[in-house]
Amino acid sequence: MKKRRKLSFEDLVLENKNELLKDMKALERIESKLEKRHLEKAE
């Protein structure tokens, strides 16, 4: 088994971001949640 190098927090965030950008359904869910929050705050 290959020993994984420790990833810094920034590396993990970048990796996550890249995976999310490939996943359109996840992006749409996040977008709708953000829009909902903005609308709630505006009221």
C-alpha positions as CSV (number, residue, x, y, z in Angstrom):
1,M,0.0,0.0,0.0
2,K,1.3,3.4,-1.0
3,K,1.7,5.9,1.8
4,R,-0.4,9.0,1.1
5,R,1.3,12.3,1.6
6,K,-0.4,14.7,4.0
7,L,-2.4,17.2,2.1
8,S,-2.6,20.8,3.3
9,F,-6.0,22.3,3.9
10,E,-5.6,24.4,0.7
11,D,-4.9,21.3,-1.3
12,L,-8.0,19.6,0.1
13,V,-10.1,22.6,-0.7
14,L,-8.7,22.8,-4.3
15,E,-9.3,19.1,-4.8
16,N,-12.9,19.4,-3.5
17,K,-13.5,22.5,-5.7
18,N,-12.3,20.7,-8.8
19,E,-14.5,17.7,-8.1
20,L,-17.6,19.9,-7.5
21,L,-17.0,21.8,-10.7
22,K,-17.2,18.5,-12.6
23,D,-20.4,17.6,-10.8
24,M,-23.1,19.8,-12.3
25,K,-25.9,18.4,-10.1
26,A,-24.0,19.2,-6.9
27,L,-23.3,22.7,-8.3
28,E,-27.0,23.2,-9.0
29,R,-27.9,22.1,-5.4
30,I,-25.3,24.5,-3.9
31,E,-26.5,27.3,-6.1
32,S,-30.1,26.9,-5.1
33,K,-29.2,26.7,-1.4
34,L,-27.2,30.0,-1.7
35,E,-30.0,31.7,-3.6
36,K,-32.5,30.6,-0.9
37,R,-30.3,32.0,1.8
38,H,-29.9,35.3,0.0
39,L,-33.6,35.6,-0.4
40,E,-34.2,34.8,3.3
41,K,-31.7,37.5,4.4
42,A,-33.3,40.0,2.0
43,E,-36.7,39.7,3.7
